[in-house]
Amino acid sequence: MEIQFNSDSSVMGTENVAERIEEQLRSKLGRFSDRLTRLEVHVGDENARKGGGDDKRCMIEARPRGGDPVSATAHSDTVDNAARDAASKLTTLLERHFGKADRTR
């Protein structure tokens, strides 16, 4: 499973953000790795340097083998928290997605 990381310039300034998020994703979504071709992670600060709560956004799109993409988005006060919340949402979606696929086989 390949992980592609995309971010705006304000988020990339934080050290090791891509590594931390990739580690979180491999931990939470690793059990689906043989069924996914790629994860695309998009993180950003919605109001840049202005500050404010819950302005960090993380959208994760999973690409199942032979299926349509599934995505989840979360907002939080930090990029790491937004990524954790989006990964939790995506886990639930993938469990539902693959559960349906397994039942129809």
SVG drawing of the C-alpha trace seen along z (x, -y; Angstrom):
<svg xmlns="http://www.w3.org/2000/svg" viewBox="-24 -36 35 51">
<polyline fill="none" stroke="black" stroke-width="0.4" points="0.0,0.0 1.5,-3.3 0.9,-6.5 0.9,-9.8 1.1,-12.9 -0.1,-16.3 -0.1,-19.5 -0.1,-23.2 3.0,-25.3 1.9,-26.2 1.7,-22.5 4.9,-21.3 6.8,-23.7 6.2,-21.4 8.9,-18.8 8.2,-15.2 4.5,-15.7 4.4,-13.3 6.3,-10.6 4.1,-10.9 0.9,-10.7 2.2,-7.8 3.0,-5.9 -0.5,-6.5 -2.1,-5.3 0.0,-2.2 -1.0,-1.4 -4.7,-2.0 -5.2,-0.8 -2.5,1.8 -4.9,4.6 -6.4,3.4 -3.1,3.0 -3.5,6.1 -6.9,4.7 -5.8,1.1 -3.5,-0.2 -3.0,-3.6 -3.9,-6.1 -3.9,-9.8 -3.5,-12.2 -4.3,-15.9 -3.6,-18.1 -4.0,-21.8 -4.5,-24.8 -7.7,-26.3 -7.0,-29.8 -3.2,-29.7 -1.4,-31.9 -4.6,-33.6 -4.9,-31.0 -8.2,-29.6 -9.5,-26.3 -10.2,-23.3 -8.7,-24.9 -6.4,-22.0 -8.0,-19.6 -7.0,-16.1 -8.7,-14.2 -7.7,-10.7 -8.8,-8.9 -8.4,-5.1 -8.2,-3.3 -9.5,0.2 -8.3,2.7 -10.9,2.8 -13.3,0.5 -14.3,-3.1 -12.3,-5.4 -13.5,-5.9 -12.6,-9.0 -13.0,-10.6 -12.3,-14.2 -11.7,-15.6 -10.9,-18.9 -9.0,-19.6 -6.7,-21.9 -3.6,-20.0 -2.7,-18.2 -1.9,-15.0 -5.3,-15.0 -7.1,-15.7 -5.2,-12.8 -6.1,-10.5 -9.7,-11.4 -9.9,-11.0 -8.1,-7.6 -10.7,-6.4 -13.6,-7.5 -11.9,-5.8 -11.4,-2.6 -15.2,-2.5 -15.9,-3.2 -13.5,-0.5 -14.9,2.1 -18.3,1.4 -17.1,1.4 -15.1,4.6 -17.8,6.3 -20.4,5.7 -18.0,7.0 -17.3,10.1 -21.0,10.8 -21.8,10.5 -19.1,13.0"/>
</svg>
